[in-house]
Amino acid sequence: MHEKISTQQLEQALRGEFKTLVVAVADAVNQAQAGRIIADSEEAVRQATARFRQRVYQKALQLRQQHSEPAFSPSAPRTAASLGE
């Protein structure tokens, strides 16, 4: 049976990643010249959010896999039924 991950687990696992994203966005906006905030910061913010999106998905997959692994035991004794005989 596949175990589901909770939003709380994912949120906790991503706290550091979210802080990194917020810092990158704030830095990009703060470094932009007055009157050019969007033009000067948009690409940096887009890249930061793309990296965050990728990390969120990777972490969700990793957590799901970790929840599924205990259900599999490579050292369990093999029987004729488990071998399909």
N, C-alpha and C positions, 0 to 999 in steps of 0.2 A: 504494500500500500504506500502511495506517495504522500508524504507529509507536506502540508502547506506551510509557507512562511507567513508570519504576521507582519502587519504594517509597523508594529512597534519594533520588531526585530530588525527590519530593514532600516527604519529610522535610526535606531541606535548604531547600527553598523556604518551608517553614512554621516554621522555627525561631523567627523573630521573633514570629510569630503565637502560637505555643505559649507563649512566655515571657509575652506579654501576657495570655493566658488564665490562666496560673498566678498572675500578680500579681493579677489581678482576683479570682480565687477566694480567695487568701490574704487580700486586703484585706477582702473581704466577711465571711469567717469571723472574722477578727481584730476587726472593728468591731462584731460582734454582742455583745449583752449576755449575760453569764453566765446560764445557764438558759434562754436564748432563741436559742441559736446557730442552730438549724435555721430557726425562724420568722423570724429577722432576716436570715439570709443566703441562704436558698433561692432567692428570686426573683432576686437579683443574680447568683448562680451560674448559674441557669437561663438568664438573658439572655446572660451571658458565653459559656456553652457553645453557645448558639444562634448567636451571632455567629461563633464559631470554626468550628462545623459548616458554616456558609455559606461562610466563607473557604476552608476545606479543599476544598469542592466546586468553588468558583470557580477556585482555583489548579490543581486537577487538570484541569479543562476547559481552562484557559489553556495548561498544559503540553502537553496532548494536541494542541491546535490548533497550537502552535508546532512540534511534531514533525511535523505533517502538512503544514505550509506549504511546506517546501523541496521537497516532491514536486510542487508546482504551480508552473509557470512561465508567467506571463502574457505573457512576451515570446517564447515559443516560436513558431516559424513555424507558421502554419496551413496545413494541407493539406486536400485534398478528403476524405480519410479521416477527419480529425479533425472535419470539419464535417458528417459523416454523409452525404455525397454518394456 
